Amino acid sequence: MNTILRFHDVTLGYERHPAVHHLSGALRAGSLTAVVGPNGAGKSTLLKGMVGLLRPLAGSIRGEGLGRGDIAYLPQQAEIDRTFPISVFDTVQLGHWHKVGPFGAIDGALVEQALAALDAVGLGGFERRQIGSLSAGQFQRVLFARMLLQDARLVLLDEPFTAIDARTTADLLQVVKRWHGEQRTVVAVLHDFDQVRAHFPETLLLAREPVAWGPTGEVLGAGNLLRARRMSEAWDEAAPLCVRGNA
């Protein structure tokens, strides 16, 4: 199997309090994977570990041939400050950062790419709008356009369809399918199981520990979902740091 990320007994958390325990496995290059699980299951934490924002408390996450600029990461909208006075076009142009750096010139070809990205997400003509004036769905389209310019091999999406309308969700799912068709690897944290079953061939079910990882139809079976629910009901926020991985 051609892998792009490999997990070896990974534990991730905050202030040495684990949120994801003992995850092992490999993310196949070119795969389209949903990460699902109960609230607080460690889904967003896992993406932060994959992008390098969190260092593992134990174990390792290793990229297979991934270089700088090969990962595009979209956090939840709640983590993004929309009060900064910046236009839609300038926000999208930030997707060229890895190509030109902080002081590089944006030439005509790059401008055309940015305009094409806006057209691809249905925002042609919005270039001069301030991001603070946009709806949640419009702003998410802007962020997807920026990611189109990043041209990354690995795309990580944290709840990309939360609090946006059905039309925007359908349009952005087409962008996800475009990435998948280009053999990019896409991982998305999602809550809608019907959406996962319809569009994501592979799924990782987390309940702080991995419950199942593989073909979506198998992972989202009744037995696995019941096990995940029972594991979430047994969580103890005051439990001491798990040391199994260091034993």
C-alpha positions in Angstrom: 0.0 0.0 0.0 1.3 3.4 -1.0 1.0 5.5 2.3 1.2 9.2 2.9 1.1 9.2 6.7 1.8 6.4 9.2 0.7 6.4 12.8 2.6 4.3 15.4 0.9 4.0 18.8 0.1 7.7 18.8 -1.3 9.5 21.8 -2.3 13.1 21.4 -3.5 15.6 24.0 -3.2 18.8 25.9 -1.2 19.5 29.0 -0.4 15.8 29.1 -4.2 15.0 29.2 -4.8 12.5 26.3 -7.5 13.1 23.8 -6.5 10.4 21.3 -5.0 7.2 22.6 -2.9 4.6 20.9 -3.7 5.1 17.2 -1.8 2.9 14.8 -2.3 2.5 11.1 -1.6 4.1 7.8 -3.3 6.7 5.6 -3.3 5.5 2.0 -2.1 8.1 -0.6 -5.0 9.2 -2.7 -7.7 8.1 -0.2 -10.8 9.9 0.8 -11.4 9.4 4.5 -14.0 10.6 7.0 -13.1 10.9 10.7 -16.2 10.4 12.9 -17.1 9.7 16.5 -18.9 11.1 19.5 -18.4 14.7 20.7 -15.0 15.0 22.4 -13.7 11.8 20.7 -10.5 13.5 19.7 -11.3 14.1 16.0 -10.1 17.7 15.8 -7.1 16.8 18.0 -6.1 14.1 15.5 -6.1 16.6 12.6 -4.0 19.0 14.6 -1.5 16.2 15.2 -1.5 15.4 11.5 -0.7 18.9 10.5 2.0 19.3 13.2 0.2 21.8 15.5 0.4 19.2 18.3 3.3 17.0 19.1 2.4 13.4 20.2 2.5 12.7 23.9 3.7 9.2 22.8 4.2 7.4 19.6 4.8 9.0 16.2 3.2 10.4 13.1 5.4 10.1 10.1 4.9 11.5 6.6 5.9 9.5 3.6 7.7 11.9 1.3 5.7 14.9 2.5 7.5 18.2 2.2 6.8 21.8 3.2 3.6 23.0 1.5 2.3 19.5 0.9 -0.4 19.8 3.6 -3.4 22.1 3.5 -5.4 22.4 6.7 -8.8 24.0 7.2 -9.7 24.4 10.9 -13.3 24.9 12.2 -14.7 28.3 11.3 -15.0 29.2 15.0 -11.2 29.2 15.2 -10.8 31.9 12.4 -11.0 35.6 13.1 -13.2 37.2 10.5 -13.0 40.7 11.9 -9.6 41.4 10.2 -10.2 43.9 7.3 -9.2 41.8 4.3 -10.9 41.2 1.0 -12.1 38.0 -0.5 -9.5 38.2 -3.2 -6.6 38.8 -0.9 -7.7 36.0 1.4 -7.7 33.6 -1.5 -4.3 34.9 -2.7 -2.9 33.6 0.6 -3.1 30.2 -0.9 0.0 31.2 -3.0 2.1 31.8 0.1 4.1 28.6 -0.2 5.0 29.6 -3.8 6.0 33.2 -3.4 6.7 33.7 0.3 5.9 36.9 2.3 7.6 39.3 -0.1 7.2 37.6 -3.5 5.3 39.2 -6.3 1.9 38.0 -7.4 2.1 37.9 -11.2 -0.7 37.8 -13.7 -0.7 34.0 -13.9 -1.2 33.7 -10.2 -4.0 36.3 -10.3 -5.7 34.3 -12.9 -5.4 31.2 -10.8 -7.0 33.0 -7.9 -9.9 34.2 -10.0 -10.4 30.7 -11.4 -10.5 29.3 -7.9 -13.2 31.7 -6.9 -15.2 30.7 -10.0 -14.7 27.1 -9.1 -16.4 27.6 -5.7 -19.2 29.9 -7.1 -17.8 33.2 -5.9 -16.9 34.9 -9.2 -17.5 38.6 -8.7 -17.0 38.6 -4.9 -13.3 39.6 -5.2 -13.7 43.0 -3.5 -16.1 42.0 -0.7 -14.7 42.1 2.8 -14.7 38.6 4.5 -16.6 40.0 7.5 -19.6 40.8 5.2 -20.0 37.2 4.1 -22.3 34.5 5.3 -20.9 31.4 6.9 -21.4 29.4 3.6 -19.8 32.1 1.5 -16.8 32.3 3.8 -16.4 28.6 3.6 -16.3 28.8 -0.2 -13.5 31.4 0.1 -11.5 29.1 2.3 -11.9 26.2 -0.1 -10.8 28.5 -3.0 -7.7 29.3 -1.0 -7.0 25.6 -0.5 -7.4 25.1 -4.3 -4.4 27.4 -4.8 -2.3 25.6 -2.2 -2.1 22.6 -4.5 -1.4 20.3 -1.6 -1.0 16.5 -1.6 -2.8 16.1 1.7 -6.0 18.1 2.5 -7.3 18.1 6.1 -10.8 19.5 6.7 -12.2 20.0 10.2 -16.0 20.0 10.1 -16.1 21.7 6.7 -19.9 21.5 6.3 -21.0 22.6 9.7 -23.5 25.5 9.9 -23.6 26.0 6.1 -26.6 25.6 3.7 -27.3 22.5 1.7 -26.4 24.1 -1.7 -23.0 25.2 -0.4 -22.4 21.8 1.1 -23.2 20.1 -2.2 -20.9 22.5 -4.2 -18.0 22.0 -1.7 -18.4 18.2 -1.8 -17.8 18.5 -5.6 -14.5 20.3 -4.8 -13.6 17.4 -2.4 -14.4 14.9 -5.2 -12.2 17.0 -7.5 -9.3 16.6 -5.1 -9.9 12.9 -4.8 -10.1 12.6 -8.6 -6.7 14.3 -8.7 -5.3 11.6 -6.4 -4.9 14.0 -3.5 -5.4 12.5 0.0 -8.4 14.1 1.8 -9.3 13.6 5.4 -12.5 15.3 6.8 -13.9 15.4 10.3 -17.7 14.9 9.8 -20.9 14.3 11.8 -23.4 13.4 9.2 -23.3 9.6 8.8 -25.5 9.7 5.7 -23.1 12.2 4.1 -20.2 10.0 5.0 -21.8 6.8 3.6 -22.7 8.6 0.3 -19.3 10.3 -0.4 -16.4 8.9 1.7 -15.2 5.4 0.8 -13.1 5.1 4.0 -13.8 6.0 7.6 -11.9 6.2 10.9 -14.3 5.8 13.9 -12.8 7.4 17.0 -13.9 7.3 20.6 -10.6 8.7 21.9 -9.3 5.3 21.0 -9.7 3.9 17.5 -12.8 1.8 17.2 -12.5 0.9 13.6 -10.7 2.1 10.4 -11.5 0.8 6.9 -14.3 0.7 4.4 -17.1 3.0 5.4 -19.8 0.4 5.2 -18.0 -1.9 7.6 -16.8 0.8 10.0 -20.3 2.3 10.4 -21.9 -1.0 11.3 -24.2 -1.1 14.2 -21.7 -3.0 16.4 -19.0 -0.4 16.0 -21.3 2.5 16.6 -22.6 0.9 19.8 -19.1 0.3 21.0 -18.1 3.9 20.3 -21.2 5.1 22.2 -20.4 2.9 25.2 -16.8 4.0 25.2 -17.8 7.7 25.2 -20.2 7.1 28.1 -17.3 5.6 30.1 -15.0 8.6 29.7 -13.5 9.9 32.9 -12.1 13.4 32.4 -10.2 13.1 35.8 -8.5 9.9 34.8 -4.6 9.9 35.1 -2.4 10.0 32.1 -2.5 6.6 30.2 1.0 5.2 30.2 0.4 2.0 28.2 2.4 3.3 25.2 5.4 4.0 27.4 5.3 0.8 29.4 
